[in-house]
Amino acid sequence: MIIKFKKIKFSNYSFKYIFNKISKGGVLVAPAASALADIDKNKVYYQSLIKSDIVIFDSGFFCILLRIFKGIKVKKLSGYKFLKLFLNKKILRNSQILLINPNKIDQRANTNFLKKQKINNFSNYLAPKYNINNIRDFKLIQFINKNKPDFIIVNLGGGIQEPLGIYIKKNIKYKAGIICTGAAIAFMTKRQAPINDLVDRLYLGWAVRNLFTPRISTPRTLNSFRLIKYFFN
């Protein structure tokens, strides 16, 4: 079932359904509550969510608000959970994967993690700093068109990775599954807060992040409360 929120089409489906759909190509995004709260300010980001093929319910807070204000019960499928299930799929042993990484340290950590998962058919791309209002990366597009990875996992920050995913989809010459799950892989590599299955299931990812990176995460958590205003408009 599709749940529409401010023209954004959220997919309230099982992982299996979503995996089968993204395997045929398209852009998958997992917007956090703090980012959704700013769709009135960040128009480029907002449009990228509208144009995405699959939008999953990453935010537990957003799921709670939907239930309280709209009476709609949805199943949370965070970027962390999706990526973990995705990387456990046996089909990936025969698929080509491209990782787009934010820096060399994360790139090395991500490489080691995938090898431990017995996934060896992958390549890396170190992302430059993008201008969200004018994303251009001809080197990346050339690399993708030449190597034709089946899946492209974008491990950049929320707000920039979603427009980048749309840019990639528009400019490559074939259909690839473009997965914008940002820091999800960093939770697994322990490069960021050590979120696990229990924390994710209990909607406590925000609390763990606040404990480990309070200066960054606390303002984002507080900003998430701006989401409430959309339910009164």
C-alpha positions, 0 to 999 in steps of 0.5 A: 500500500502507498501512503501519500504525505505531502505528495511523497509516496511512502511504500508500506510494503514488505522488504521482499516486495521492495527488494523485488521492485528496486532490483528492477531499477529506480531510486530508494530513499529513507528520509529521517524525521529531521529531514522531512521536517525541512521539506518546506525549506529545502525544495531540492530535497523535497522534489527528490523525495517526490521523484523517488521510486520507493520511499520507506518508513525510516523514522519511527517518530513519523510512523507514530505521528501518522498513527496519532493524527491520521489513524494510519498504522504503518510498518517501519522499515528503516534504512538500517534494517533495509540495508542489513536485509539487503546485504544478506540476500544470496542473490548479491553474490552474483550482482555487481555493487557500487558504493558511493562513500563520503571519505576514505576512512568510511570507504575502507571500513565499508570495504572491510565490512562487505568482505566480511559479508562475503560480498566481493563483487563491488567497487568504490567511488569517493564522492566529491563535495556536491552542490545540492542546487547544481549536482554534476558529476560526469566522472561518476556517470561515466564510471557507472555507464562503463561498469554497469553495477546492478546496485548503487548504494549511496552512503552520503548524508541525508539531503544530498544523497537523495538529489544525487540518486535522482541525478544518477537515474536521469543520466545513466544509460540503463536501469540500476537499483539506487539505494540511498540509505546514508549512514545505515552502513556506518551503524554496521561498521561502527563508524557511527553510533552502534545501532542494532536490531533491538534499538531499531525495533524499539524506535530508539535510534535517535536516543543512541545517536544523541548519546554518542554524538550529542552536538550533531544529533540533538539539534536534529532530534529537536528539529524533528518536532517541526514535523508535527506542524504538517499534520495541522495544516 
